Amino acid sequence: MESVQKKSQLDQAMAMLPANQKMALMIYLMEDKSHAEIAHEMGTSVGAVKVLLFRARESLKKSLESL
């Protein structure tokens, strides 16, 4: 039961992410692509991808800590 609740909380936190952060994080985690591959797929720079991933992780941490 607790794992279902945690998944629901994670889904809610993911839904609150901006679209570009969510996309970068999903590609990174689900497709196991490098920063360069993500940058190419998203049409942006590697530096921008690193920032998107950092911000996505920080947002998820804050959202999950507050639940």
Backbone hydrogen bonds in HBPLUS format (Angstrom, degrees):
<---DONOR---> <-ACCEPTOR-->    atom                        ^
c    i                          cat <-CA-CA->   ^        H-A-AA   ^      H-
h    n   atom  resd res      DA  || num        DHA   H-A  angle D-A-AA Bond
n    s   type  num  typ     dist DA aas  dist angle  dist       angle   num
A0005-GLN N   A0001-MET O   3.15 MM   4  6.51 154.1  2.22 146.9 153.9     1
A0006-LYS N   A0002-GLU O   2.92 MM   4  6.21 155.5  1.98 149.0 155.8     2
A0007-LYS N   A0003-SER O   2.96 MM   4  6.12 156.3  2.02 142.3 148.4     3
A0008-SER N   A0004-VAL O   3.00 MM   4  6.20 155.3  2.06 144.0 150.8     4
A0009-GLN N   A0005-GLN O   2.94 MM   4  6.21 154.3  2.01 147.6 154.5     5
A0010-LEU N   A0006-LYS O   2.89 MM   4  6.13 156.2  1.94 148.0 154.6     6
A0011-ASP N   A0007-LYS O   2.81 MM   4  6.04 158.6  1.86 149.9 156.1     7
A0012-GLN N   A0008-SER O   2.96 MM   4  6.20 154.3  2.03 144.9 151.5     8
A0013-ALA N   A0009-GLN O   2.94 MM   4  6.19 157.7  1.99 146.9 153.0     9
A0014-MET N   A0010-LEU O   2.83 MM   4  6.04 158.8  1.87 152.9 158.8    10
A0015-ALA N   A0011-ASP O   2.97 MM   4  6.13 150.5  2.06 142.5 150.4    11
A0016-MET N   A0013-ALA O   3.20 MM   3  5.33 139.4  2.38  98.2 109.2    12
A0017-LEU N   A0014-MET O   3.10 MM   3  5.41 155.4  2.16 107.9 115.5    13
A0021-GLN N   A0018-PRO O   3.11 MM   3  5.45 121.4  2.47 107.5 121.6    14
A0022-LYS N   A0018-PRO O   2.98 MM   4  6.22 167.0  2.00 163.0 167.3    15
A0023-MET N   A0019-ALA O   2.88 MM   4  6.03 160.6  1.92 150.3 155.7    16
A0024-ALA N   A0020-ASN O   3.08 MM   4  6.18 167.0  2.10 142.2 145.7    17
A0025-LEU N   A0021-GLN O   2.97 MM   4  6.11 165.4  1.99 151.8 156.1    18
A0026-MET N   A0022-LYS O   2.87 MM   4  5.99 162.8  1.90 152.0 157.0    19
A0027-ILE N   A0023-MET O   2.97 MM   4  6.12 165.1  1.99 153.9 157.8    20
A0028-TYR N   A0024-ALA O   2.98 MM   4  6.09 160.4  2.02 145.8 151.8    21
A0029-LEU N   A0025-LEU O   2.87 MM   4  6.02 165.3  1.89 153.6 157.2    22
A0030-MET N   A0026-MET O   2.75 MM   4  5.47 157.4  1.80 145.4 153.1    23
A0031-GLU N   A0027-ILE O   3.04 MM   4  5.05 141.3  2.20 118.7 130.3    24
A0038-ILE N   A0034-SER O   2.94 MM   4  6.21 159.2  1.98 153.6 159.4    25
A0039-ALA N   A0035-HIS O   2.87 MM   4  6.06 160.7  1.91 149.5 155.1    26
A0040-HIS N   A0036-ALA O   3.00 MM   4  6.22 158.6  2.05 146.3 151.5    27
A0041-GLU N   A0037-GLU O   2.96 MM   4  6.16 163.2  1.99 146.6 151.4    28
A0042-MET N   A0038-ILE O   2.82 MM   4  6.00 151.9  1.90 153.3 161.0    29
A0043-GLY N   A0039-ALA O   2.81 MM   4  5.73 117.2  2.21 139.0 154.1    30
A0044-THR N   A0039-ALA O   2.93 MM   5  4.89 162.9  1.96 140.2 144.2    31
A0043-GLY N   A0040-HIS O   3.29 MM   3  5.08 145.1  2.42  93.1 103.0    32
A0049-VAL N   A0045-SER O   3.11 MM   4  6.45 152.1  2.19 145.2 152.7    33
A0050-LYS N   A0046-VAL O   2.98 MM   4  6.31 158.1  2.03 153.2 158.8    34
A0051-VAL N   A0047-GLY O   3.06 MM   4  6.34 156.0  2.12 146.9 153.1    35
A0052-LEU N   A0048-ALA O   2.87 MM   4  6.12 159.3  1.91 149.0 155.1    36
A0053-LEU N   A0049-VAL O   2.89 MM   4  6.12 163.4  1.92 155.9 159.5    37
A0054-PHE N   A0050-LYS O   2.97 MM   4  6.11 160.0  2.01 145.7 151.6    38
A0055-ARG N   A0051-VAL O   2.90 MM   4  6.06 170.3  1.91 155.4 158.0    39
A0056-ALA N   A0052-LEU O   2.90 MM   4  6.01 154.3  1.97 144.9 152.6    40
A0057-ARG N   A0053-LEU O   2.98 MM   4  6.15 165.0  2.00 150.5 153.9    41
A0058-GLU N   A0054-PHE O   2.96 MM   4  6.20 164.1  1.99 152.7 157.4    42
A0059-SER N   A0055-ARG O   2.90 MM   4  6.02 160.8  1.93 147.9 153.3    43
A0060-LEU N   A0056-ALA O   2.95 MM   4  6.15 158.1  2.00 149.3 155.3    44
A0061-LYS N   A0057-ARG O   2.92 MM   4  6.14 161.5  1.95 151.5 156.6    45
A0062-LYS N   A0058-GLU O   3.01 MM   4  6.26 168.8  2.03 153.0 155.3    46
A0063-SER N   A0059-SER O   2.90 MM   4  6.05 161.5  1.93 148.9 154.7    47
A0064-LEU N   A0060-LEU O   2.87 MM   4  5.97 165.3  1.89 154.4 158.1    48
A0065-GLU N   A0061-LYS O   2.88 MM   4  5.99 149.2  1.98 148.8 157.5    49
A0066-SER N   A0062-LYS O   3.19 MM   4  6.28 146.5  2.31 142.2 149.4    50
A0067-LEU N   A0064-LEU O   3.35 MM   3  5.32 152.7  2.43  96.1 103.9    51
